Structure formats: structure tokens, C-alpha cells
Amino acid sequence: MKLLTFNQNNASRLGIQTDSGVLDVVQAVQQLSPSFAVPTTVMEAIQGGTAATEALHQLVHLALESEERQTLLLNEENLNYGPCVTEPGKIICVGLNYRKHAEETNAPIPQYPILFNKFNNTLTGHGHEIALPRVTKEVDYEAELVIVIGKQAKYVSKEEALEHVYGYCCVNDLSARDLQMRTAQWLLGKSCDDFSPLGPYLVTADEVGNPNDLKISTTVNGKVRQNSNTADMIFHCDEIVSYISQHMTLYPGDIILTGTPEGVVLGDPVDQRVYLKDGDVVTISIEKLGSLTNRMVSE
């Protein structure tokens, strides 16, 4: 199942992508009055577990069979997307987690996952313009696979870890390199407003299969900058979830950004680095998860 959020009348609404269009879940519940409980926000869907997912499947079937289906389905091209996870309790990031990316930045291969965090002010949706902060001249792109936690996890084994995952999505982990490298702590360069466009879809784990066998890429103005596979991760998704759960409890709706492959601007020779500028259009694509596009603008 592919879930998304969209903004309508200053409110975030839950949508489900179908072959016939995007089902407006709130509208479908209002018009069809199903006899079963249905989550009407993406956070309710994530936190509701198997029962919530099954209810959404039933709602889709009910809506597509209904005579009112045309009033419930939206044209995706007209949507004002929100982040596909709207209120994560934690945004945990893994640094230097692709072998070739570590090599291109002349960094040693980590012995343990390098963890840092971002905040909810960084969240925005597919299609939104992103203002380049006036305090930096070195904004870089980073295509990343995001793990969305679906079940509480504490001290879980690597073998059990993926059982606690709800699904996956794309993110552009935008990074102001001059701010990131100003001190030993990366947070400042990672947490500017709208530096984590997320989406367009949250795809449930059953539709993704092995998260460490997915093509991942970035284009800037149509030119390929990153082109890799999640198989190049140093610490795979099951290892990441298990490792983090040894140190803190993960809750449904928490998200984990799993690192970026080679091809970032920071990996180029210093005299050849061309950072993002006003008007640049960046697209992050991950196999089975879709493509996330945002345009950079001057603040």
C-alpha cells in the first residue's frame, strides 16, 4: 500500500494511491460510513498496526466498488503534498553508511553506525520549494532510504528487526556543508528548515521486500549525480534497527534516515564543487518508493 498526505484547507489529509487515482480517506469515510473503524491520519495508520492497515485495504475496495468513486478519487497531479510521515517522534540519521560514499569523502569505514538527529522543522513534502538559508553557500543533496518504525522496538535482534518496520520512503537529507563542518557536531548543517523533504509515498514493508536491494539515485536539473543501490550500505536496515534499539526505545512513527551513496557535491575535488543554487530542481528516486522532487529557491 502506498500512503501519502496532502494539504487541503490548511489541514493534512491521508490519501492512498490507487490505479484509479488517490483515495481521499477522510472523504471516503464521511460518504461511505463504513461499519469498521478506519484511521484517518497517517500517524493513526502507522500506530494502528495490522488492524489499521487491513481497514484501509477494505476502505479502498469499498470505495472502488462504490457508485460514488469519482467523488472520492483525486488527480495526483493536483495535490499539495505534505511529508508522508507528519509527526515522527524521532528523526534518527546514520552518517557515512555507504562504503563508496565514505571512500569519496576520505573518511574511514565506521566500526559502528554514526548516529545524529534532525527535527520536525526539517520536514516538508514532494513538490514544495525549499528556501536556501542565507547563512550558507554550500547546500548539498543526499538521497536516502527512510525506515519508518511500525512496532515498539527495544533490545530487538537483527533477525527480528524488520518485523518492527511499517514501511519505507524517500528523503533528501539536505546538508549545509559549511555549517555541518563548522564544529565536530553535524546537527547545525542538517537541521535548517525544510531540510528533510519526505515522500511522496510511505510504502508498506510488504510491497518493498528486501530494503537492501533497491536502486537509489539523484538528479539535479535532470543530470544524474548519484546512482547506486542500497546493497552498498555498510550497516543494513536490520542491523540499524537492532543497533538503535539496544540504546533507546523505538516507537511507531519514528523514522530512521539510513545514509547516502556516493555522488554528493562534498565528494568532488574542492575546486570542482558546485553546490545547490536558486532554481535547481533535485529529484530523489528509489526503486519501489517513487520519486521526490523539490526546487531550491533563494531565501
N, C-alpha and C positions, 0 to 999 in steps of 0.2 A: 504494500500500500504506500502511496506517495501522498503525504500530508503537506500542507502549506498554510501560511497565514497571509491574509490580505487586509488592508485598511479600508474601512468604509464608515463614513460619518464619524470620524475621529475615534473609531473603535476597531480593535483587532478581531478578525473573524477567522474561523477554521474552515479550510477548504480541503477537498480530496480530489486529486487528479484522476479523471476517467478518460476513456477513449472518446467520450461524447462532450467533454468539457469539464470544468471544475465545479464540483458539487458544493454549494453553499450550505454547510451543515446546519447553521442556525436557521436559515430559511426552510430547509427541509424538515427540521423538527417542528417548526411552527405550522407548516402547511400540512404535513402528513400525520402529525400526532402519533408517532409510533408507540406501541404498547410496552416497549422496553426502554430502559434508561440509556441515553446517548451522551457522550462527552461533547461539549460544545466549544471547548478551547483546546489548543494543542497541549497545554500543560495537563489538563484533565485526561486527555488521551494517553499521554505518556505515563502519568501516575496511576491510571486506571487498570493497567496491566492487560492480561489476556481478555478479560470480560469487556473492557472498553474497545479493544481492537475488534472483537467479534461484533460488538454493537455497531461499529462504524461500517463493517462489511455488510451487515444486514440493512443498514440505512441506505447504502449505495444501491443494493439490489432493489429495495423498496422504491427508491427514487427513480431508478432507470425503468422500472416497470409501470410507474405511475403515469396517468394522463397529464399530470402537471409537470412532467420532467423538464419541459422547455423553460419553465419559470424558475427552476431550481439550479440550472446549469449556466455557468458563466464562461464567457470567452476569456481564455487565459491572457490574451494579448492586452486586454483592457484592465488587468488587475494592478493595483498598487500594493506590491508585495511588502510584507513585514519579514523579520527574521523568522526562520522556520522553527526555532525554539525561542520563545519570547521571554521567559523568566528563569534562566538557569540559576540554580543555587550556587554553583561553582563554575568558573571557566578556567580549566587547568590546561596548561600548554606544555608540550615536550619539545625541547630545543635540540638541534643537531641530531635528528633522529633518522636521517637518510645518509647512508655511507658516502655516496658521491657528493652530497652537499657538505658534509664535514670535510671531505678532501678538498673541495673547491675553495673553502674558506680557510684552509690550512689549520684546521682545528683537529685535535686528537680525537680518536674514536672514543665516545663516552663508555665508561665501565658500568655506569648506572644511568637511568633516564634523568635528563636535566629538566627539572620542573620549574615553571614560573606561572604567573596567573595574569589574567586580564579581568576587566569588569564589564558590567552590563551597559555602561555608556558607550562601549565599542560596538554594540550590536546595531545592525541595520539590515535592510533587505535587498534582494535582487532588483536591479534596475534603478536604485537610488543613486543620486550624485553624492560624491564624497569630497568634502572640503579638505584641501591640503592645508595643514596647520601652518600659520605664519611663522612659527618658531623653528621650522625645519626646512631644509632644502634637499633632504635625502630620503624620500619616501620610497620604499621598496615593496614589491608584491611577494606573496608566499602562498602558493596553492597547498591546501592541506585537507586531509580527510578528518572529519569530526566524528567521534564516538559519542552517542547520546545514551546515557545510562537509563535503564528501564526498571531495574530492581535494586533495592538496597544491597550494597556490597561492602563487607568488612572481612578482612582476612580470607579472601577467596583465592583458590588455587588458580594457576594458569589454565588448567583443564576445565574449570568451572566458569572462568571469567566471562566468556562470551554469552553465557546464559543470562547474564545481568545486563546485556546491551539491548536497548529498544530499537535502535536504528543508527543510520549514518547520514551525513550530509557534507556539503562543500563549505569551505570558508576561505576567504582571502585574509591571511594573517598579516595585514599591513604593518609595516615596521619603519619607523623613522630612525635610520641607522645612526645619524649623528647623536640623537638623544639616547638611543639604545646603548651606544658605546661610551657615553659620557662618564659613566661610572661602572662599577662591576655588576650592578643590578640592571637588568634589561627592562624593567617594568615601564619606565617613563617613555621609552620609544615604542612601546607596544600598546599603550592604553589611551591614545588620543581618541577623541570622539569619532565614532563610525569606523574604527579600525578593524572591525570583525564582521563584514557583510557575510550573512549566513543563509544558505539556501541554494536554489529556490525551494527544494523539496527536502523533507525529512522522510527518508525511505526506510521502511521497517526491515529489520535484520533478515527476515526470511526471504526477502526479494534480492538481497545483496550476496548472500553466501559468504565466501571467504573474503574478508576485508583486506587481506594482504595479497590480493591478486587482481588489482584494479588499475587500469591506465589512469594517469593523472597528468594534467597539462595546464599551462598558462599561455595566453596570447595577450599581447599589448598592441592595440591598433591592428589586429589581425596577424601579427607576426608571432610565430611560436617562440616563446622564451624558456619554458620548462616543458619537458616531455619525458615522463618516467613511468614507473609502476610502483604501487605501494609495497611490492615484494622487496624493494630496496631498503625498507625500514630496518634500522638496527635492532630496535625493540618492537616486536609485532604487537598488534592490538590486544591479544590475550595477555601478553606479558605486561603491557602498560596498565591495563585494568587491575590485574593481580597486584602489581607492584604498588600502585597508588593505594589500593585497598588495605595494604598492610600498615599504612601510616595514617589514613583518615577514612572515615565512612563516606562512601559514595551513595547519593540518593537519586531517585528518579528525576530526570530533568537536568542533572549535572552534565556538562559537556567537556570533552577532552579533545584538544587540538593536537594532532599526532606528529607534527613536524612537516617540513617541506623538502622536496627533492632539489637537485642541482639546477642551476639556471637563473638564480636570483642576481640582481644587479651587484650585490656585495661580492659575488664570486668573480666578477670581471676584474681585470687589471685596473688599478686606481685611475689611470689616465683614460680609460675607456668606459667608465661607469656613467650611464645615463639614467638618472632617477626619474620617477614619475612626475609629470608636469600637467598643467592645466589643459584639459581636453583629451587626455589619454583615456582610452577605453580598455579596461582589463577584464578578461574572461577566464574564469577558473572552471575547468571541466574534469569530472571524474566519472569513469565508466559506471553505468547503472544509476548514477545520482543526478545527472543533468549538468547544466552549465549556469554559472553565476556571473553576471556581468554588471559592472559599475563604471561610471565615468568620473574621472578626477576633475575637480574644479578649484580655482583659486578661492581662498577664504576671504 
